Amino acid sequence: MLKVLKLVIAASFLLISLSFAIRQEPDTSKSSSKVNTVVIDAGHGGKDPGTRGRTTKEKDVALKVALELGRKIKEETPEVKVLFTRSTDVFIELGERSAFANRNNADLFISIHCNATPRSKTVHGTETFVMGLHKTEGNLEVARRENSVILQETNYKQKYKGFDPNSPLAHIMLANYQSAFISSSLRLADLIEKKFQSVSDRESRGVKQAGFLVLWRCAMPAVLIETGFLSSPDEEDYLSSDDGQTEVAESIHQAFTAYKKDMDR
């Protein structure tokens, strides 16, 4: 009986020791990376075609580039969770896009668009925007165009606190938001524009700041990418082609990879 009792006591001490060791073991299941979840937003969709070229709609180019970008990120960095605000041709309200990213605790928000100008068919190049003050009238015009989609939403004045997409003052007021993430957003935006130049030999129109509603309430670094001008016949041909869309996605993907590596140091 005494021998049995000694065995029970020894076993108990062993179990306690093992339990303590297990509790002390560092948790390696959690990633030490600062970029674990990325939300990719294909601009426009459904009843909102966005800007148009001769035969191309912005919503279609944005979706194809977004899906290809997501595929590349999943393939090269499978530990990163990739989410899409839309993966089909559906209409998503601007406020829901950022809300979706916030609900999923995203570490990065990338919104993909195409540009256009009625004034010239020769204007071309890429631009990447972050939330901020309008430095030029051109920046304000891009923000006005992208924000005008809220006019297709019901009760948009209540949803966006009386925001008027045609008011310059309203857009400037939005610049007070996203200030906590401006540094990281600018870092990613700069990488994207550099990769457009080095990977696909595109003309970069630079990193810019403007008041975009889709970036307004993002609780994480966020950028809006204008991948080119559909009003330019040459760029429309490029952006509507499979090769062009793949090249655009690859440029953004390489910028994402560099950004993640930089953030994880």
N, C-alpha and C positions, 0 to 999 in steps of 0.2 A: 504493500500500500504506500509506503514511504517512497519507494522507487517511482511509483506512478505519479505521486504528487510532485516529486522533483522534476520529472519529465514534463508535467503540465506547466510548472513554473518556468522551466527553461524555454518551453515552446512559447509561453506568453511573452517572455522578455524578447524572444526572437521576433515575434509578430510586431511588438511595439517598436523594436529597432527598425524593422523593415518599413513600418508605417511612417516613422519619422524620416527615414531616408527618402521614401517616395515623396513626402511633402516637401523635403528640402531640394529635390531634384529641380533644376531650373526648367521653366515651361518653354519648350522649344517649338510648341505648336503655333505660337503667335509670331507673326512676321515682324522683324525689326525694321522693315522698310517703311518709309513715310508715304509711299504711293502704292496702296493695296487695292483701291477701287477707283476706276475711272468711268465717268459717264460721257458717252459720245452722243451728241445731239445733232441730228440731221435737220437742218432748218426747214421751216414751212411744212407742207404736206396736206393731202386731202384737198379740201376746197380752196386752200391757199397755195397757189402755184409758185409764189415768189416772183422774182424777176424772170424775164423771158429773153431768149435769143430769137433767131429766125424760126427754129423748130424745137429748141431746147427749153425745158423748164427747170428753174433753179431747184425745185423740190426733188426732182429726179436725180440730178447730179449730186446733190448733197447726200441723198440716201445711199447711193452707190459708193461714194467715197467713204461715208461713215461706216458702212458694213465692211468694206475692204480694210479700213484702218483697224476696226475691231478684230477682224480675222488675223491680221498681222500681229497685233498685240497679244492675242490669245496664243498664237503659235510660238512666238519668240519668248514671251514671259507668261507662261501658263499660271504662275502664282498670282497674277494680277486679275482681279475680277472686273470684267468688262460688261457694262450695262448700256442699253440704248434707250433714249427717250422715245424713239419709234423705230421699228424695223420693217414697217410696211408703209404704204401711201395713205396715212391717216392724218387728220388735223389734231394737233396738240396745242393747247393754249400756252402762251409764253410763261405765265406764272407756274403752270404745272411742270414745266421742264426743269426749272430750278428747284421746285418743291420735290420733284422726283429724286434729284441728286442729293438734296438735304436728307430726305427720308432714308436713303441708302448709305448715308455717311460717306459719301464720295470724297476722295482726296484730290480729285481733278475733274474739271468740266470743260469739254471741248465742243464748241458749237461750229458747225460747218455750213458755209453759205457760198453763194456766187454773187458777184457784183454786176453793176450795169450803170451806164450813164446815157441819157438821151442826147447829150450835147456832141458826142463824138464816137465814131466807130473805131478810132485808132487808139483810144485809151486802153491800156492793158496792164497786167501785173497783179501781184498778190498783195494783200494787206492783212495784218493780224491786229485785232483790237482787244484792248482790256478796258475795264470800266474806269471812266475818269472824265476829266474836263475836255471839252471840244477845243482843240487847238486851231482848227480852221473851219471855214464854212463847209468844206468838203466832208469833213468828219461828221458834222452835224447832219448833212444831207443823207449820208449812209445810215446813221442812227434813225433818222426820221423814217426812211424807207423800211428798214427792218422792223421798227416798232409799230408801223401802221397796221400790222396784222391784227392788233388788238381791236381794231374797228369791226372785225368779223366775230368778235366774242360778245356774248350777251352780258349786260351789266358791267361793261369794262370800266366805267368810271368808279363804280363801287369797289371792284376788285383791285384796281390800281390807284386807289386814293385820289381820284379826280385827275389822274395823269392825262394830259392832252398831247398826243403824238405830234401835233403841229406847232407846239409852243417851244421855242428855244429855251426859255427859262425852265420849263419842266425837265428838259433833258439835262440841263446843267445841274439842277438839284439832285439828280440821280448820282452825280459824281461823289457825293458824300458816302455812298455805300461802297463796299468792297475794299475800303482803305486798308483793312487788316491783311489783305491778301495781295496787295498791289505789287509788292516786290517779287513774289513767286510767279505771279501772273505775267509780269514783264519779262522775267527770266525765260519762261516757256515761250512767250510770244517772239522774243528775240531769236531763240533757237529755231523756231519754225520758219521765220523769214530767212535765216541763214541757210537752212536746209533746202528751202525752195530754190535758192541760188545755186548751191553746190550739188544737190542731187539731181535736179531736173532742169537746171540752167534757166530758171524763170527770172523775170524781172521783178524785184521786190520794191514795193512802194513804201515799205517800212512798217514799224510798229506804231500804232496810234491809240489814242484814248477817246472814247465817246460813251454816251449814256445809253447803253442797250438794256432794255427791260429783261431780256433773257438772262443777263448776267447780274441783274440788280440784286436779287436775294440769294445768290449762291454763297453758301457758307464754306467756301473753299476756293483755291486759285482757279480762275476761269478765263478762257479766251474765246473770241469769236473770229473765225478765219474766213476771209473773203478769198476764195481760191482762184479767182480770175473774173474777167468781164465777159458776160454773155452778149453784151452789146458789140463786142469786137468779133467779127466773123472768124478770125484765126483762132482766138481763144475759145470761142464756142465750139469750133471743130475739135480742138484739143480736149476740152472738158467733157464733151459728149462721147469721146472715144474711150474704149476699154483701156488702151495703153495710157492715155492721159489720166484717167481716174486712178489707175494703179500707181502711176508715178506720183500723183498728188498725195495719195494715201501713204506711199513709202516715205515721202519727204516728211510728212507729219509724224509718221511712226519713228523715224530716226531721231526727230526732235524730242519726242516723248521718251525714247530710250536714253538719250543724253540727259534729259531733265531728271528722270528717275535716278540715274546713276549719280548725278550731282546732289540730289536731295538725300540720298541714302549714305552719303559719306559721313 
